[in-house]
């Protein structure tokens, strides 16, 4: 290796990472147990290591140095020296080039080779052996960045939680088949910034996009060997750098441009983040970054044998968020994405793991308390996936005030009801009313419940009504992977069919599910492509399908898909225009002081209120709810004045037979207008024809009747 001497000054321990100040670059790396840290500098192509520089200073367990001759764009990595004693938790190996946990950009991709492992793969002593091969030829490089970016009139949108409608989407899958996006930009933030993509999202009416992981992640070796790829990206190796393949030109400014354009369109950006584990896996995993920097500090090791890792996620390891510098890394990452990259919130993968203390979930864990007291992070949108696979991992409703949570009980109940399962009325009522039985504590609000019918993990909406069973053969695991309990119903045929009656029923079921979702209290989340009928061919675990199975096929949208998109847009507009569908307080179920009506009333087919026995009546598959617009909820007129909202009657019939619903007579309601009847494919309301009483609700149909407050 040719030596090119750079000047080296002591520098500063903070900020951590590589920081270019306009004149030179400060390098700073935390490692409590290292004996020496070498900074490795590479040429402009990243092919040749041109110099190794021992960081000269060690302050408060941080190694640091300042190089006045290093500019933005410099490629680098680390080699860290210390004991290789796996049974004591130490796995130092200076033969392995390591990524800076604070790297803001990566150059190149990881190429799998046995040299990436700190031990000799195949050795009888397993991970207790020591491998001396250089891993640098197979590793990506970190890159010093210039963070400068000319923002427009960008500022956080701070949209109220109860007005939020989330659209869960994948950076790559959204544009890979988009005919208006150039090939070089497809699957990148540059592609998402195309006017066709931005315009579509704006026209749909959603208020926030939730992106599947965009942090730098690793393509799993076993997937690559099978010709597959880690599509979802839940395998992070860097919490500050975007995944390189999502940057068409390699610059992080592409992400900032995307955020700017989303904000200009009135859309917030939420990132799905994975801080519960890293791509280094268990004791037999590769040494790529934190394992070689300070394994004992960064990872949650088994107390009785530090050779092994606690694993609450099924991925091999867990970050040790009880350690102050590991906790700092995570909170620094979150602040960076808000302050420097402009995002509006985060969805935390397997968030229970982040809040474990001594193995168990703790509402006052270091992580949750750190976020709660942070003057910046406590003001952004925080969404928990409130479970992991460890003991006591299911924590729906267990997160503190300020957090929203994915509510899988909503998903399962809505699916069971519309599938026609018995004894769902009481549970459905609770879920549609905002799940107060789960979230109404410590001042939490209905938006704490993130309601969803489908998400990236599981069936799409079209597959939910087209398949009874999963079909994951393309994953090459003999269809053993994925959830077997989907609460799905194929409507009479498994998969695609030419039967017009089955196809009509499937379209109706999709309208039923979408309407239920968007007219329920809480925070709705749509899965990208559901609005026009995207199918994954029955694959309910498409994590490794980076291909036409998961990519949205814009040119394949047929008349049914166009009609469903129009229906979804109208539903979103209806929800937005009427606050009765997104109240910011839980229902009381009783007369509100100063009014003559209950805020919500549950009605049975004879037009009377539900009694206690009605909730559990065998064979009952229909229910109605009357949402009062007079009960203390207001919307603003075009002149900015408050006025009571309209009152709505929502009738849900999941039975295979039609039902006659007597409209309620004892509530002094004006003449109503049918807004939705899912036996049709439109959202109406302009027809002045009187609503017949009783109203015949077709089989497996949802009806919405509007009673204008000023009629």
DOLOTOR-903137 format. One record per residue (C-alpha): x, z, y; residue in one letter. Coordinates in pm, whole numbers, plus 50000, padded with zeros to 5 digits. Each point is the difference from the previous one (the first is absolute). Layout:
% residues N
XZYA
...
END
This chain:
% residues 711
500005000050000X
501474989050332X
500345027950254X
498644995150352X
500635031450199X
497165012250218X
500395027850249X
498255031649882X
498885028450223X
498345032749895X
496514989650102X
496915021749971X
497985013849708X
496724988850159X
498134977849987X
500424993849629X
500654964549886X
501794971950181X
499285000150374X
501274972550229X
500105011950361X
500944967250165X
503745006649981X
500675011549645X
498305015049697X
499675036149886X
499755005349623X
498515032349864X
499145009849642X
498715032949858X
501675012649682X
500325037249936X
502224997549691X
502174969350057X
503795003050027X
500554967450191X
497854971750136X
501324964750049X
498294974750223X
500364964949850X
499854970850243X
499214964649885X
500474965550147X
497134981550167X
498754985549671X
500235033049816X
502224984449734X
503285017450076X
500745036850061X
502464998650290X
500705036850061X
499375035349877X
500055027750256X
499815036949917X
497535016250237X
502195024450189X
497625028450083X
497825023849802X
497535020350207X
497115020249861X
500214981349667X
499954966450181X
502864975049977X
500454979150312X
502234977150203X
499774975750292X
501424964749983X
500264985550352X
500704965049867X
496984997049769X
497044980650140X
496384994249901X
499814977249699X
502875017049814X
499405003049624X
500995032549832X
499545024449714X
501455033349884X
502165013549721X
499705037449952X
502495022349816X
499205032149820X
499555014949653X
498294981049722X
498325029249826X
496454989449901X
499215033449839X
500755016550336X
497964974150191X
502974980250136X
500304962449938X
502674988250242X
501744967449914X
502044982250270X
500044968149793X
496374995350100X
499134985150338X
497155019850151X
497254991550245X
499655021250311X
496645018449974X
499604994150375X
500864962749991X
497664980950233X
500514966149837X
501374986549670X
501854967849932X
499704983749661X
498305012049683X
500925022149708X
501154980849691X
499725019549677X
503225007549815X
501245029349792X
502555007050274X
497185014050213X
499835030649777X
502205030450058X
500525004349628X
501024975049734X
496784984049875X
499915001049622X
502535028149974X
499125026049737X
500275027450262X
497284982850205X
500085010950366X
502765025649939X
502624972549992X
501634985450313X
500064963050086X
502834985250209X
498654965150063X
499444990250364X
496324995350077X
500554983350340X
499604963949876X
496455008149891X
498805021150293X
498284990350326X
501775009550323X
498785022250280X
500004984550346X
500575015450342X
497104989150219X
499334994750367X
496585016650042X
499214982350327X
496634982750007X
497864988450288X
496605015149939X
497044986550192X
497325023450124X
500285017949669X
498755035349962X
498445019249713X
496364990449966X
498975035449901X
496704987649865X
497775029549906X
500005007149630X
496254996149962X
500154964650146X
502714988949757X
499504973549731X
503094994549784X
501004967449832X
502535006049721X
502254969649966X
503334987549869X
502564984150234X
500984973449749X
496714993649825X
498004994550318X
501814968350111X
501804986049694X
497224974449947X
498774997150358X
499844963150091X
500545005850374X
503165020849960X
503284981349966X
501805003549668X
503025017850148X
497765026750155X
497685005849705X
500185034749850X
501715015150305X
499155018150323X
500594967050174X
497194985849787X
497705029250082X
500714993350368X
498674964349973X
496904994550219X
497984990849689X
500745033949839X
499535020450317X
496854980950091X
498445005349658X
500635037450004X
498585003150349X
496934979449915X
499295021149693X
499565030250224X
502225025049819X
501835024650225X
503135007449795X
502174983149740X
501575022049733X
503064982349862X
501245006249648X
503605013050009X
502304982150243X
502955024149973X
502994985049819X
499355002149627X
501614989449673X
498884974149750X
499845018949668X
502524988449743X
497554998949711X
497664978150207X
502744975750099X
501044997249635X
496434989449914X
499694975150284X
497775023250202X
500405017250338X
499105032750168X
497204985950214X
498475031950135X
503345014750112X
499605036449894X
503715004149928X
501655008650331X
503745001650058X
500005001650381X
497515016950232X
501084983950327X
500694963849902X
497304973849933X
500104982149666X
502374970750076X
497804973349841X
497245008050250X
502244989350291X
500094962150018X
503034999650229X
501485033649903X
499225017550328X
497915031650034X
498594985650322X
497664979849777X
498295032249898X
499715011250361X
498524966650098X
497395004049727X
499085034750128X
499764987150356X
497634972149895X
497875023949797X
499685023350296X
499154971150228X
497174992149755X
498805036250008X
501235007149646X
502075030249902X
502824998249745X
500195025849720X
502855000249750X
499725010249635X
503125021449959X
501755013549689X
501935031950074X
499245017249671X
502824983249804X
502674972950022X
501054970049793X
502945019249850X
497735013449726X
500925027149749X
503415010749868X
500474965749842X
499264980950321X
502444981550226X
502095015050278X
498934981350313X
499785025050284X
498945036650007X
501055007149641X
503604991750089X
499875015650348X
498775034649900X
497845000449689X
499625037750002X
498595000850353X
497814969150002X
498215003849666X
497695025949848X
502085009849695X
498985021249702X
501045035750071X
501105007849644X
502004967649957X
500934980750312X
500904969449799X
496274991949995X
497444992850269X
496535013350063X
497634970749971X
496465003650139X
499424962850046X
501064983649674X
502864982350175X
502895022349896X
500745021850302X
498585017550305X
501555005650340X
500875036150082X
497955004550317X
500755037250002X
503514990750116X
500184998850382X
502054968050019X
497834981749747X
496915011250188X
501694988850321X
500724965849850X
496314995249918X
498725011950337X
502724980050181X
498824969649808X
496385005850097X
500895004850366X
502194968949995X
497164978149875X
497705014050270X
502395001150294X
502224969849934X
497854977749783X
496645007650160X
497845008749697X
496865021050031X
499915019849678X
500935004249636X
498425001449656X
502145022549777X
500354989349637X
499485028749752X
500005024450289X
499575030749782X
503674997049900X
501035003050366X
498255033550026X
501295016849684X
501775033350036X
501565015249688X
498134974049800X
496505005750137X
498014984650285X
500085021150315X
497864992550305X
502745016450205X
502954982049844X
502984991350217X
498904963950029X
496395006550096X
500975027050250X
502744978050149X
497564971850061X
497325023350136X
502285014750267X
501664967150097X
498724989350345X
500164963249904X
499194998349629X
497025023250031X
498354974350229X
500224969249775X
497754991049709X
501075018649684X
498374990449671X
500815016649668X
499684986049653X
499175035649892X
501265000349645X
503004995549772X
500455003749624X
501535034950006X
498275032949922X
497285007150258X
500604965650148X
496384991050081X
499495012950355X
497074980550143X
498745021850285X
503105021949990X
501924985950296X
499965017950336X
498194990450322X
501344968550163X
500214981249671X
497674974349847X
500044994949622X
499224972349756X
496755011349838X
499924986849644X
496795019449937X
498314976750247X
501404969549817X
498925011849657X
496535011150106X
499174967950186X
501144979549703X
498015020549749X
496854999050207X
499964962250047X
501004995049636X
496745017749918X
501335032649858X
497525028649979X
500135032950194X
501964987350301X
497595007550287X
501285034250108X
503644989449986X
499274967450181X
498185018350278X
502995022850057X
502454971250006X
497944978250236X
499445029450236X
503755005350049X
500855023049707X
499465032150193X
500205019049671X
503654989649984X
501144998050363X
497815022150217X
502495028250055X
502385010750275X
498444976250250X
500614968549798X
497714970650072X
498294973049790X
502894976050065X
502155022149779X
498404980349715X
501554965549964X
497284982149808X
500874970149786X
498494979849719X
503204981449915X
503685002550089X
503234982849901X
500095021849689X
497104988849779X
497474972049990X
499204978850303X
496344999650103X
499384966949823X
501655012649682X
498055032650018X
496774980349952X
501514974049763X
501865020049733X
499125029149777X
503625003949889X
503444996050152X
501984968449921X
503615008450077X
501714977649747X
502044983250275X
501815033450053X
501614995749656X
499105035149883X
497454989049740X
497175010250234X
500925036849957X
500635006050371X
497345006050264X
496965022450000X
497464996249720X
497285018050196X
498924975850272X
496245005650030X
499644962450012X
497244977149875X
500344962849936X
496304992950063X
499624982649665X
503184979849935X
503685009049987X
501844981250271X
499074967250174X
496734983849892X
497814970350091X
496825020249951X
498264999050342X
498005031949939X
503115020049916X
501864986050300X
497095008150231X
499885035649866X
503745003950052X
499704988750361X
497155024650053X
502005028449847X
502894992150234X
497645001550295X
498605033049871X
503435015749971X
501254987150335X
496875011750178X
500165034349839X
503635003350107X
499564988950359X
496845019950065X
501275032749852X
501325028450212X
503775003549986X
502774974850049X
499544967149808X
502884980549849X
499664963749889X
502394982749763X
501294967050138X
498264970649834X
496965019449886X
498084985550292X
500234965049853X
500215006649625X
503715001349911X
500545005449626X
503045012149806X
498594985849675X
499045034649881X
503465015350056X
499505035750123X
503715008450030X
501554969750167X
503045019050129X
502384974449846X
498094967950076X
501674984050299X
498194967049947X
496634982750020X
498365029249819X
500395022250307X
500534975550287X
496884992750203X
498964963849945X
498494989450330X
499294964349893X
498005011449696X
497355018050205X
496694984249902X
496535001850157X
499335033549837X
503285013150140X
499214987450348X
496555015849985X
501475033249885X
502534999250283X
497234994350253X
498025028549842X
503025023250023X
500604991250365X
496385007650080X
500185033349815X
503115010050195X
498324990750326X
496915020049903X
502115030649921X
501944996350324X
496874996950214X
498155029949855X
501595034350005X
497485013249747X
502194983149737X
503245016250118X
499075034150135X
502855023150096X
498195030849871X
498605008749660X
496254998949947X
498095032750010X
497024987149800X
497615018250231X
498304996150335X
502514997950280X
499265022650300X
498494980750288X
498614973049772X
496974995349779X
501814986949696X
502595007349733X
503304982150030X
499664987349642X
497075000149758X
500034988949638X
496884981149895X
498584992049655X
497934968949918X
496675016050091X
501235004750358X
500375037649976X
503145021150025X
502065006149689X
499435033449830X
502585018949798X
498614986749673X
499994964250130X
503795000050028X
500375004449626X
497064979649873X
501024980849686X
500014962650053X
499865001650382X
502214972450138X
498604995750349X
500205020450316X
499514995750374X
501525017450298X
498595001550349X
502705002250268X
498625012750329X
501334984850320X
498245026950200X
501895028949839X
502795004750249X
501894967449947X
500424975350282X
501564966650065X
500994984750332X
498054972050162X
501754970450157X
499705019250327X
501885029449846X
496975022649983X
499125022149705X
496834993249807X
498715011249660X
500884977449711X
497404982649787X
498635015849685X
500704983349665X
498465001749655X
502414990749722X
498454993749656X
502214996349692X
498544987949672X
502514997749714X
497314996049736X
499484967749804X
496345000750108X
498544994850345X
498545030350170X
497335004550267X
501225022950275X
497415016250223X
501445001750348X
500065035250147X
496885007650207X
500665034750138X
502904992750236X
498244982250290X
502094968949945X
499414968350202X
499634965949840X
503034991849789X
502104969149944X
501674990949671X
503704996250077X
501314996349645X
498474991449667X
502844992949759X
497794978049789X
500844976650291X
503534992950124X
499535005850372X
499785028450250X
496934992950211X
497785020050229X
498644973750237X
496774994549807X
497015017150164X
497954998949680X
498645035049930X
501715017849715X
497555001649707X
499085034349876X
500715006449720X
503164979350003X
500834983149671X
503705005449933X
501324975049751X
502105011149699X
503545010650089X
499394996050371X
500745019050320X
497684998050300X
500685011250357X
497125003850246X
500645006350370X
497635019350224X
501014993350364X
500005031550211X
498494981850299X
497184982949809X
END
